[in-house]
Amino acid sequence: MNKLPLEGISTNNINCPLCFTPIVDVYNTRIDGEKLYRCPNCDLIFIDRHSAKNIYDLKYFTSEYDKEKKLGYNNYVNIPFTEFLWQKAFLFLIADDTKDKSLLDIGCATGKFLALIKKEIPESKGIDIAAPAIEIARKNGLNVEVKDFKDEKGLYDIVTCWDTIEHIPDINAFFTVVKKLLKSNGIFVFSTPDGVLDTEGYKESLEHIQYFTPKSIHYIAREIFGTEVITYSSKVPEYSTGINRYFILGYIRNGSPTPHDMRVQHLIDTRFCTDDLDKWEKLFISLLLIRESDRKAFEFTRNSLLPIEFTEDFYFERLYLFYKSFEEEEYKRNLRDKEIKDLSFKLTINQAKIAELEYNLNNKIKEIEELKNDKIKTKHLADEFYAELQRIYSSKKWKLAMAMAWIAGKNGLFGRLYRFTKRNLAKLVVSNVLYDENFNPYERINYLKPIPVIDYTNLVCTYYIEKSISFSAITTVFNEEGHVQSWLNSIIKQSIKPSELVIVDGGSTDNTVKCIKEFIEKHQGINIKLIQSEKRLNVAEGRNIAIMNANSDIIVCIDSGAEYKPDFFKKITLPFTVNKDIDAVFTCYEGIDKTDSHNYFSKFFIPDWDNTDLTSFIPSSRSLAFKKAKWIEAGKYPEWLTLWGEDTLFAINLRRKSSSWGYIREPLVKWNSPSEPIEIIEKNFNYAVGDGESGIIGMWGQYDKLVKNLVKYLPYYFISQIVLLKNTSAYNKIISRALEYKRSLGIKNGNKRRMNLLNKKRGIKNNVLILSGITFFDSGGGQRGTQIALEFIRRKWHCTFVSVYRSYEKSSKKIFFDIDYSLLELYCLRHFNSKEYIQRAKKMLDNTIVILEFPHPKFLPVIRALKNKSKNIKVIYDCIDNWNTNLGGKWYSIETEKEIIEMSDLVIASASSLTKHLTDLTSDGKKIYHIPQGVTTSLFDINKQFQRPEDLPDRKPLILYSGALWGEWFDWELVRKISEKYSNGSIVLIGDYKNEYEYKFSNVYFLGLKPQYMLPAYLKYADCCIIPFKMNEITRHTNPLKIFEYLSMGKPVVTVPLEGVENLPYTYVANNHVDFLNKLEQALHVDIDRNTIDLFIKENSWSKRVEDIINYIYKG
């Protein structure tokens, strides 16, 4: 907005001082003859600026002026403090939290408002151009200055201006300065007479040079502050005359509205009748009652004050007694009313119970009579039934039925066929399935990045913002003529419309396009952009084309197979207006009511929202809004999937790139979900295929019963194709079992063709197979094999991770990895089929690396099968421990390890001491490469900020260990000595503790096993880290991964003499317990050089380790 100085206005024309609109007509005339003008643009009422220059001179602020014109500050001194309590009440209502806040009161006069709030807001200051008034305020010990508002330079959380803005000539400059004085998100609080309703002001307040209306206040907020204002209008009797005067209270926030602003707006809209704001209603209304109703209170408090100085405690003590007596009487009256209501209610209840008992008694008498009659009838029916039963037993049809029952029984033809099918089908399926009911390698996977997910349900129900954001709605259609009309009608009925509706037709062969074009012709008020494709598009392709052609920054993704409630667009976009950091918002949906069986089967497609945790829910794209920039970062919708499942994978990738989400727990969408059995089963199958292709296999709990489902539910599937018992419980049960079967089959089929799709449509050429002893999630996902797998995935390699054993860790906490999950497959070895794997990886076999972490004999057939199929497959043996110890257990064989070394193209060791062991096992002098442990630099970053974990103790020093606590190598006696020496500190042990040590530690904290992604937060607040191991045959060959994680977080480490630690920075190697305690004391006082740590991280990242492995295997 252009701002003109006061002197720049023509003397011949009347211009609005706020928006500079020329004014022609006179609005009204004051009692003193001054003409009033009302701006048609901003609604400000004002007098001629040239008259305004003569109103304010220095005499106005002296007692002489007051005596002449009954105006000015002299009478202001005698006004009692009750006259200012409403100002304090309103401030504390809107400010919510005033702790550590700063406040500036412009036009503070004698400082009575500052005196009321100085205890709650010590950092408060007042300015005024009236020196006599400031002198009075200073005598009362207030922080005040004689200063014009233009000369103030500070920054404040709160700026107040009570009954002053109507006096200021250059009002435009005033509000511009106030905005500069406010901190970000600060508030400007004001009061002023209502320029329209307060007609008494035209007779009494002749020093006013402008009169504000709610509309002019809103104009200022929008044009100068760029936001909205919250106002409250009321009438209050003037102190000196008792005449009702109308005024406007309000405040403007220098930033986006907060949830508290929304509550205040609702409170004002309901005139202080909101239940959850009782305390503000009670306080504010009570103060107004004191001000308006009891003039004796004014006289009493006025007499208790001196003309210039006042005794604040004396005044408040009497005001408190007055207020307390008012409260007590009100409480007693309410209590009596409540008792009367309770007794009346109880009387009504008892009368209703008596009537109910009388009614039940009469019914029981009737029932007894009916039972007597039924008994007689039943006896006759029983006699007839037994006679008919005897006739059936003697018939030929009954004998035939008995023969058929035997055939269908357990030992009959069907029973034997069932057992044969179960036995042989199970063998077939087990060789191809992902996992069985005993072990699910996906059970601890968390596909969703942990981010704040905020519930905006109550917000959209109670708050409304007039100025909505611009957004584009997009969808794709294909052969939707049956319900496209009802869908479009639901869009046209929306309370707010999108700036554009982009529809992509994916190659429809029916009248879908024709219906849409006819709708566009009839409804020109909504901007609909129809894009027709010459080829058949899948859903992901259609959505991506629509979004690319959308012009808005906010995209609302909808489904043409659904109908939308009128406030869908309003509610799903509203969170973006109140929270600029929100990246995506989704809503709930429900099915369109059809039949009883449809409602029964809807549970397979529509969640039970009341019992669903929406913070960990993967939303459907039928009701999802997001920022277009995040769509690009997430890689767009995955077009490489053949059927469905694209919205699931997209939502997971979108969350990976988001900082926060929002949701609305309200079904705003009616989805036309399938209702016919075949349609239900096939859609269920297609969804499952999409999940199998995308790698989102562990999302659904029932898949850990895949083998059992395939065998158990197969007969139900075939029965469902022929049975005609529709809309019965038996029929519903049959269809349910068939759905289980088809879903399990769909998952398997989708996963089977995933690698071919990755190669063909995404250009994934490289493949790695990791054969490990332990699962992908052991040690919280921090073990070496997992880190190598993750780094290969980050390099766009497809990775299959196979473990020999299931996990025996107690933790069930799900773990999130920031990776593309479609590139990861997890198996247990007993369900990994080499032939099937070779078939699936056919396009990638020549670019495949196999990494063995365990020299387990069960891995030998896998390696042989792969080597026989392709000579280009590279085999790497990664020796991470000396297996010729207790670690090898019964499965280890030195002959097997020799054979694996001989078959390997590259042999690497995690510790240099292991290279000698491996060299002794080689017969051809094969070179052994040393690849130490590494660190995940994206996770263990010393420069990142982490919130302190709640279970981390506060006692200092904080000494930390993370890792296994159950091995024979863990030195519990050393932990006990550390605990005794640092009895005032905290020894934190993170790991899978199973009460291995009987000694009761007073300051040792067992925090349990933590996922790897949570460890940096614990390390961030540690003072020192330790590795309290015993030295034995196992630990001599151990290169601990944890030491790299400790150092990457800038923590000094005290350790026993393990392999490869002697040259690491800030690592103190101790040879015995006494030495360990001495080194620990040194480590606790060392200063860490960040440059040294940065260099260490660069040289020891997992990215560097994997790069070395690839170079060794391909370049030598």
Helices and strands as residue ranges (DSSP letters): G 6-8, E 14-15, E 22-23, E 28-29, E 35-38, E 45-46, H 49-55, G 58-61, H 63-69, G 75-78, G 81-84, H 85-95, E 103-106, H 112-117, E 124-128, H 131-139, E 144-146, G 149-151, E 156-162, G 165-167, H 171-181, E 182-193, G 199-202, E 210-211, H 214-220, I 221-225, E 229-237, E 244-253, H 259-269, G 275-277, H 278-293, H 295-303, H 312-393, H 396-408, H 413-430, E 445-446, E 453-455, H 457-462, E 472-477, H 484-492, E 500-505, H 512-522, E 528-532, H 539-548, E 554-558, E 562-564, H 568-578, E 584-591, H 596-601, G 602-604, G 609-611, G 614-616, E 623-627, H 628-633, H 646-656, E 661-671, H 677-694, G 701-705, H 706-720, H 729-752, H 754-761, E 767-772, H 778-781, H 784-794, E 798-803, E 815-816, G 821-823, E 824-828, G 829-831, H 834-840, G 845-847, E 848-852, G 857-859, H 860-869, E 874-879, G 886-888, H 894-903, E 906-909, H 912-921, E 928-930, E 958-962, H 972-981, E 986-990, E 1004-1006, G 1012-1014, H 1015-1020, E 1024-1027, G 1035-1037, H 1041-1048, E 1053-1055, E 1067-1069, H 1073-1083, H 1090-1099, H 1102-1115
